[in-house]
Amino acid sequence: MNTTPSTHQTEITSDPDVPLVRITRDFDAPPAKVFRAHTDPELVVQWLGPRSTEMRVEHYDCRTGGSYRYLHTSDGNEFGFHGCFHEVRPSELIVQTFTFEGEPDGVALEKLEFEDLGDGRTRLVATSLVDSFEDRDAMLASGMEHGVREGYERLDELLAG
Amino acid sequence: MPADQLSQVFSALADPIRRDIVARLAVGDATVNALAEPYDVTVQAVSKHLKVLEDAGLVSRTREAQRRPVHLEAEVFDLMTKWIERYRRQAEERYRRLDDLLRTLPDDTEPTPPPQTGAHR
């Protein structure tokens, strides 16, 4: 069933002392390309949102001092997300904030590090830091809803493409 | 499971001895003395670790005087593992879409310079 050249593991780490979740994932593409897929809104919409939802970008100005806002539409419900880009260094680093507008007082500080592994490969380390362990757990628990609904068929579909 | 319980579970499992205790209890119930045996720590210290695991809802102890076998509450453990696994799966799914996209992107961006440029100055 697997038609991808290679399949990389997505690793999740949490920390007992600091309310953060860290995701580590390797890609078979150079940092410049992985970085571009994170900064060009036309590319971002193609992968960031869950497949069952439609992602609409209001604005996405990925540069130091810029900001973004996008909406996910699922079953007629709209969910807004916004944040600021605090530091953007091409092919290296994106530091941004992230707020789900349903919880406007909550904010996560996200750090995306693009590490050049050589041979046209990149390691992405994405760290989300929130301000309480309760919020960290809520973030982890949010994965449940989509995980249940979506299943693996969509993945197979994508992999076959 | 309430969010603060999940936090407790996470911090309870942050300790290597406690993780090891949980792994051993997955095989079967054991007494505090039996659990303490392989470690270079006192039974009292192991009891403290068990208290942390118990407060997190990960293990339970029957109140049978001296011999109180410790029992792993596998349900709690499974639920927590599921939360993380589903979160992971969601990230995995997202990044497989990114894999897909990266394969279709042309190489029109400037390649990053090779890491070792020191020899060329």
Chai-1 contact restraints between the chains, C-beta under 6 A:
chainA,res_idxA,chainB,res_idxB,connection_type,confidence,min_distance_angstrom,max_distance_angstrom,comment,restraint_id
A,T10,B,R88,contact,1.0,0.0,6.0,A-B,restraint_1
A,T10,B,A91,contact,1.0,0.0,6.0,A-B,restraint_2
A,T10,B,E92,contact,1.0,0.0,6.0,A-B,restraint_3
A,T10,B,Y95,contact,1.0,0.0,6.0,A-B,restraint_4
A,I12,B,I84,contact,1.0,0.0,6.0,A-B,restraint_5
A,I12,B,R88,contact,1.0,0.0,6.0,A-B,restraint_6
A,S14,B,F10,contact,1.0,0.0,6.0,A-B,restraint_7
A,P16,B,S11,contact,1.0,0.0,6.0,A-B,restraint_8
A,P16,B,A14,contact,1.0,0.0,6.0,A-B,restraint_9
A,I23,B,A91,contact,1.0,0.0,6.0,A-B,restraint_10
A,R25,B,Y95,contact,1.0,0.0,6.0,A-B,restraint_11
A,A29,B,L102,contact,1.0,0.0,6.0,A-B,restraint_12
A,P30,B,T112,contact,1.0,0.0,6.0,A-B,restraint_13
A,P31,B,T112,contact,1.0,0.0,6.0,A-B,restraint_14
A,A32,B,T109,contact,1.0,0.0,6.0,A-B,restraint_15
A,A32,B,T112,contact,1.0,0.0,6.0,A-B,restraint_16
A,K33,B,L102,contact,1.0,0.0,6.0,A-B,restraint_17
A,K33,B,L105,contact,1.0,0.0,6.0,A-B,restraint_18
A,R36,B,T109,contact,1.0,0.0,6.0,A-B,restraint_19
A,A37,B,L98,contact,1.0,0.0,6.0,A-B,restraint_20
A,A37,B,L101,contact,1.0,0.0,6.0,A-B,restraint_21
A,Q46,B,L101,contact,1.0,0.0,6.0,A-B,restraint_22
A,W47,B,R97,contact,1.0,0.0,6.0,A-B,restraint_23
A,W47,B,L98,contact,1.0,0.0,6.0,A-B,restraint_24
A,W47,B,L101,contact,1.0,0.0,6.0,A-B,restraint_25
A,S91,B,T112,contact,1.0,0.0,6.0,A-B,restraint_26
A,D116,B,T112,contact,1.0,0.0,6.0,A-B,restraint_27
A,F133,B,S7,contact,1.0,0.0,6.0,A-B,restraint_28
A,E134,B,A3,contact,1.0,0.0,6.0,A-B,restraint_29
A,D137,B,A3,contact,1.0,0.0,6.0,A-B,restraint_30
A,D137,B,L6,contact,1.0,0.0,6.0,A-B,restraint_31
A,D137,B,S7,contact,1.0,0.0,6.0,A-B,restraint_32
A,A138,B,A3,contact,1.0,0.0,6.0,A-B,restraint_33
A,L140,B,W83,contact,1.0,0.0,6.0,A-B,restraint_34
A,L140,B,Y87,contact,1.0,0.0,6.0,A-B,restraint_35
A,A141,B,W83,contact,1.0,0.0,6.0,A-B,restraint_36
A,G143,B,R86,contact,1.0,0.0,6.0,A-B,restraint_37
A,G143,B,Y87,contact,1.0,0.0,6.0,A-B,restraint_38
A,G143,B,Q90,contact,1.0,0.0,6.0,A-B,restraint_39
A,M144,B,R86,contact,1.0,0.0,6.0,A-B,restraint_40
A,H146,B,Q90,contact,1.0,0.0,6.0,A-B,restraint_41
A,G147,B,R86,contact,1.0,0.0,6.0,A-B,restraint_42
A,G147,B,R89,contact,1.0,0.0,6.0,A-B,restraint_43
A,G147,B,Q90,contact,1.0,0.0,6.0,A-B,restraint_44
A,L155,B,E93,contact,1.0,0.0,6.0,A-B,restraint_45
A,L155,B,R96,contact,1.0,0.0,6.0,A-B,restraint_46
A,L158,B,R96,contact,1.0,0.0,6.0,A-B,restraint_47
A,L158,B,D100,contact,1.0,0.0,6.0,A-B,restraint_48
